[in-house]
Amino acid sequence: MPNKYLKLKRNDIARLQFIFEGHEGLGTCTTIDKNKAVVKLFIMPDFAAEAADLMENLKKEIEFEEIEPPMDTKEK
């Protein structure tokens, strides 16, 4: 679970980023496409379980779906 791509509502991007990055050391959140509302979560491997728990809890507050990496951002 090192990295995840999420699609969500544009007005939820800042909120997701604030909550995710507020959990110190868990990882970072970067907006990949603000128009399509796609973000990438960089998750620290040692905190994968905690990140999974946080994401499950966030589903109760923010509507999002996990997606495949966009074609123009595929990791090598």
Stockholm file with secondary structure:
# STOCKHOLM 1.0

chainA/1-76         MPNKYLKLKRNDIARLQFIFEGHEGLGTCTTIDKNKAVVKLFIMPDFAAEAADLMENLKKEIEFEEIEPPMDTKEK
#=GR chainA/1-76 SS CCEEEEEECGGGHHHHHHHHHHSTTSEEEEEEETTTTEEEEEECGGGHHHHHHHHHHHTTTSCEEEECCCGGGCCC
#=GC SS_cons        CCEEEEEECGGGHHHHHHHHHHSTTSEEEEEEETTTTEEEEEECGGGHHHHHHHHHHHTTTSCEEEECCCGGGCCC
//
